[in-house]
């Protein structure tokens, strides 16, 4: 019977009824003592998520190319360790994983956030080199880091959670805001999330994704000024049923859901946080 089972909670699985009664509701979302990697952590969503996980008690290895930005981030919380990392270089990704494991003895959470956009350019004018560079960062690098992390998680037998940062444009076209490579890569990331989830579920490795709508980042900043509606703000407001862009803190709940034991029976899913953009 289910009530007779008692599996280590760091790997999810079944709990006894007594375990469930003793656990406080706030404990469900706890990540205290866990070890996380966040890529693209020098700004925007990545920097924000690294800060949220660290504030919630995880030790975060923040990876990005701009080490000076990472140093500034690390100064805000002693549980953030900055590591220079180009996600398109496999040796950099391997060093990121190896450093986390060697220093902390474990790896529990991976957030594949590093991203690149080709906007705004029409597909007939986009070079193959530009298209490939976006796919390399947004899709191939996510596979590469997930693979390295999963190899460790399988070997350690601890399981873990991988969170891919997709986009509403993994589900719908971006036109007239032309981004062929971005849309293709984020659509591919949604599919990759499902496939890796299916392959690794037996190892208690959960793979899910978050698909944000338009929130303030370096990529979207020109579109966030209501005083300059022609630069994209009107486009966001008109296409979003909630009639506004999102805020970075509105991603916190789903991040902690997927990073914690609150989602131990959830894998292969992409959660949209988009003000209703994809509900239309």
C-alpha positions as CSV (number, residue, x, y, z in Angstrom):
1,X,0.0,0.0,0.0
2,X,1.1,3.6,-0.6
3,X,1.1,4.4,3.1
4,X,3.8,1.8,3.7
5,X,6.2,3.5,1.3
6,X,9.0,5.8,2.5
7,X,11.2,7.2,-0.2
8,X,13.9,9.9,0.5
9,X,12.2,13.2,-0.1
10,X,15.1,14.6,-2.0
11,X,14.2,12.2,-4.8
12,X,10.4,12.8,-4.5
13,X,8.4,9.6,-4.6
14,X,5.9,8.3,-2.1
15,X,5.7,9.4,1.5
16,X,4.0,7.8,4.5
17,X,0.8,9.4,5.8
18,X,2.8,10.4,8.9
19,X,5.4,12.2,6.8
20,X,2.6,14.1,5.1
21,X,1.0,15.1,8.4
22,X,4.3,16.3,9.9
23,X,5.2,18.4,6.9
24,X,4.2,22.1,7.1
25,X,2.7,23.6,3.9
26,X,5.6,26.0,3.6
27,X,8.0,23.1,3.6
28,X,6.6,21.8,0.3
29,X,8.3,24.7,-1.5
30,X,11.6,24.6,0.4
31,X,15.0,24.4,-1.3
32,X,17.2,24.9,1.7
33,X,20.6,23.3,1.3
34,X,20.1,22.3,-2.3
35,X,22.6,23.1,-5.0
36,X,21.5,24.9,-8.1
37,X,23.0,26.0,-11.4
38,X,21.5,29.0,-13.3
39,X,22.9,30.0,-16.7
40,X,22.5,33.4,-18.3
41,X,22.6,34.8,-14.7
42,X,24.3,38.1,-15.5
43,X,21.0,39.9,-16.1
44,X,17.2,39.6,-16.5
45,X,15.4,36.4,-15.8
46,X,18.6,34.5,-14.9
47,X,19.9,37.0,-12.4
48,X,16.5,37.2,-10.8
49,X,16.0,33.5,-10.6
50,X,19.5,33.0,-9.1
51,X,18.6,35.6,-6.4
52,X,15.3,33.9,-5.7
53,X,16.8,30.5,-5.3
54,X,19.6,31.8,-3.1
55,X,17.1,33.8,-0.9
56,X,15.1,30.6,-0.5
57,X,18.1,28.8,0.9
58,X,19.8,27.1,-2.1
59,X,23.5,27.5,-3.0
60,X,23.5,28.8,-6.6
61,X,26.3,28.6,-9.1
62,X,25.6,31.5,-11.4
63,X,27.0,31.1,-14.9
64,X,27.4,33.7,-17.7
65,X,30.0,35.3,-19.9
66,X,30.1,38.7,-18.1
67,X,31.9,37.8,-14.9
68,X,31.8,41.4,-13.7
69,X,28.0,41.3,-13.7
70,X,28.1,37.9,-11.9
71,X,30.4,39.4,-9.3
72,X,27.9,42.1,-8.6
73,X,25.1,39.5,-8.3
74,X,27.2,37.4,-5.9
75,X,27.8,40.4,-3.7
76,X,24.0,40.4,-2.9
77,X,24.0,37.0,-1.4
78,X,26.8,34.8,0.0
79,X,25.0,31.7,-1.4
80,X,25.7,32.8,-5.0
81,X,29.0,31.7,-6.6
82,X,29.9,33.3,-9.9
83,X,31.5,31.3,-12.6
84,X,32.3,32.6,-16.1
85,X,30.7,30.3,-18.6
86,X,29.9,30.4,-22.3
87,X,27.1,27.9,-22.8
88,X,28.1,27.2,-26.3
89,X,31.5,25.7,-25.1
90,X,31.0,22.2,-23.7
91,X,34.2,22.4,-21.5
92,X,32.7,25.5,-19.8
93,X,29.5,23.6,-19.1
94,X,31.4,20.7,-17.8
95,X,33.5,23.0,-15.5
96,X,30.3,24.5,-14.2
97,X,28.8,21.1,-13.2
98,X,32.1,19.8,-11.9
99,X,32.7,22.9,-9.7
100,X,29.2,22.7,-8.1
101,X,29.6,19.0,-7.4
102,X,33.2,19.1,-6.1
103,X,32.5,22.1,-3.8
104,X,29.0,21.1,-2.6
105,X,29.0,17.3,-3.1
106,X,25.7,17.4,-5.0
107,X,23.6,19.0,-7.8
108,X,19.9,19.3,-7.3
109,X,18.6,22.0,-9.6
110,X,19.6,23.2,-13.1
111,X,18.0,26.3,-14.7
112,X,18.7,26.5,-18.4
113,X,18.1,30.2,-18.9
114,X,20.8,31.6,-21.2
115,X,19.2,32.9,-24.4
116,X,19.7,34.9,-27.6
117,X,17.3,36.5,-30.0
118,X,17.4,37.3,-33.7
119,X,14.7,39.9,-33.6
120,X,13.8,41.9,-35.6
121,X,14.6,40.4,-38.9
122,X,12.5,38.8,-41.6
123,X,13.4,35.2,-42.4
124,X,14.3,35.8,-46.0
125,X,17.0,38.3,-44.8
126,X,18.4,36.2,-42.0
127,X,21.7,34.4,-42.6
128,X,22.2,30.7,-41.7
129,X,25.0,31.8,-39.4
130,X,22.7,34.0,-37.4
131,X,20.0,31.3,-37.3
132,X,22.4,28.7,-36.1
133,X,23.9,30.9,-33.4
134,X,20.5,31.5,-31.8
135,X,19.6,27.8,-31.9
136,X,23.1,26.9,-30.5
137,X,22.5,29.0,-27.4
138,X,18.7,28.5,-26.9
139,X,18.5,24.8,-27.7
140,X,21.7,22.9,-28.1
141,X,23.3,24.4,-25.0
142,X,20.3,23.4,-23.0
143,X,20.7,19.8,-24.1
144,X,24.4,19.9,-23.4
145,X,24.1,21.1,-19.8
146,X,21.0,18.9,-19.1
147,X,23.0,15.9,-20.3
148,X,26.0,16.7,-18.1
149,X,23.8,17.3,-15.1
150,X,21.7,14.1,-15.6
151,X,24.9,12.0,-15.9
152,X,25.9,13.2,-12.4
153,X,22.4,12.8,-11.0
154,X,22.1,9.3,-12.2
155,X,25.5,8.4,-10.9
156,X,24.8,9.9,-7.5
157,X,21.3,8.3,-7.4
158,X,19.8,11.5,-6.0
159,X,17.6,12.6,-8.8
160,X,17.0,16.3,-9.4
161,X,15.1,18.9,-11.3
162,X,15.9,20.6,-14.6
163,X,14.0,23.7,-15.5
164,X,14.2,25.1,-19.1
165,X,13.3,28.7,-19.8
166,X,11.2,28.6,-22.9
167,X,8.8,31.3,-24.1
168,X,5.3,31.9,-25.3
169,X,6.9,31.8,-28.7
170,X,7.5,28.2,-28.2
171,X,3.7,27.9,-28.8
172,X,2.8,30.8,-31.1
173,X,4.5,32.8,-33.9
174,X,6.1,36.1,-33.0
175,X,5.2,37.9,-36.3
176,X,5.1,40.8,-36.8
177,X,8.0,40.8,-34.3
178,X,10.0,38.6,-36.6
179,X,12.2,36.0,-34.8
180,X,12.4,32.8,-36.9
181,X,15.4,31.3,-35.0
182,X,14.1,32.3,-31.6
183,X,10.7,30.8,-32.3
184,X,12.2,27.6,-33.7
185,X,14.6,27.2,-30.8
186,X,12.0,27.8,-28.1
187,X,9.6,25.4,-29.8
188,X,12.4,22.9,-29.9
189,X,13.1,23.4,-26.2
190,X,9.5,22.6,-25.4
191,X,9.8,19.4,-27.3
192,X,13.2,18.6,-25.8
193,X,11.7,19.1,-22.3
194,X,9.1,16.4,-23.0
195,X,11.6,14.0,-24.4
196,X,14.2,14.3,-21.7
197,X,11.5,14.0,-19.1
198,X,10.4,10.7,-20.6
199,X,13.9,9.3,-20.8
200,X,15.0,10.3,-17.3
201,X,11.8,10.0,-15.2
202,X,12.8,6.5,-14.0
203,X,15.9,8.1,-12.4
204,X,13.7,10.6,-10.5
205,X,15.0,13.4,-12.7
206,X,12.2,15.8,-13.5
207,X,12.4,18.0,-16.6
208,X,10.0,20.9,-16.9
209,X,9.9,24.3,-18.5
210,X,8.6,27.8,-17.9
211,X,7.3,29.8,-20.8
212,X,7.2,33.5,-19.8
213,X,5.4,36.2,-21.7
214,X,7.0,39.6,-22.1
215,X,8.9,40.6,-18.9
216,X,11.7,43.2,-18.6
217,X,15.0,41.8,-19.7
218,X,17.9,43.1,-21.8
219,X,16.3,41.6,-24.8
220,X,12.9,43.2,-24.2
221,X,13.8,46.4,-22.5
222,X,13.2,48.6,-25.6
223,X,9.6,47.3,-25.6
224,X,8.9,48.1,-22.0
225,X,8.5,51.9,-22.1
226,X,4.9,53.0,-22.2
227,X,6.1,56.5,-23.3
228,X,7.5,54.9,-26.5
229,X,4.6,52.7,-27.6
230,X,5.8,52.4,-31.2
231,X,8.9,50.4,-30.0
232,X,6.8,47.5,-28.9
233,X,4.8,48.4,-25.8
234,X,1.6,48.7,-27.7
235,X,2.2,45.3,-29.3
236,X,2.6,43.7,-25.8
237,X,-0.5,45.4,-24.3
238,X,-2.8,44.6,-27.3
239,X,-1.7,41.0,-27.4
240,X,-1.9,40.3,-23.7
241,X,-5.4,39.8,-22.2
242,X,-4.1,41.3,-18.9
243,X,-3.1,44.4,-20.9
244,X,0.3,44.8,-19.5
245,X,3.8,43.2,-19.5
246,X,4.7,40.8,-16.7
247,X,7.1,41.4,-13.8
248,X,10.1,39.3,-13.0
249,X,8.7,38.5,-9.6
250,X,5.7,36.9,-11.2
251,X,7.9,34.0,-12.2
252,X,8.9,33.3,-8.6
253,X,6.0,31.0,-7.8
254,X,6.4,28.6,-10.7
255,X,10.2,28.6,-10.3
256,X,9.9,27.4,-6.6
257,X,7.2,25.0,-7.6
258,X,9.5,23.3,-10.2
259,X,12.6,23.5,-8.1
260,X,11.2,22.0,-4.9
261,X,9.3,19.0,-3.7
262,X,6.0,20.7,-4.6
263,X,6.3,19.1,-8.0
264,X,7.6,15.6,-7.3
265,X,5.0,14.0,-9.6
266,X,5.3,16.6,-12.4
267,X,7.6,16.2,-15.4
268,X,7.6,17.0,-19.1
269,X,5.4,20.0,-18.6
270,X,5.7,23.6,-19.8
271,X,4.0,26.2,-17.6
272,X,3.1,29.4,-19.3
273,X,3.3,32.7,-17.3
274,X,2.1,35.1,-19.9
275,X,-0.9,37.1,-18.8
276,X,-3.1,35.0,-21.1
277,X,-1.1,35.5,-24.3
278,X,-1.4,31.8,-25.3
279,X,-4.9,31.4,-24.1
280,X,-6.3,33.3,-27.1
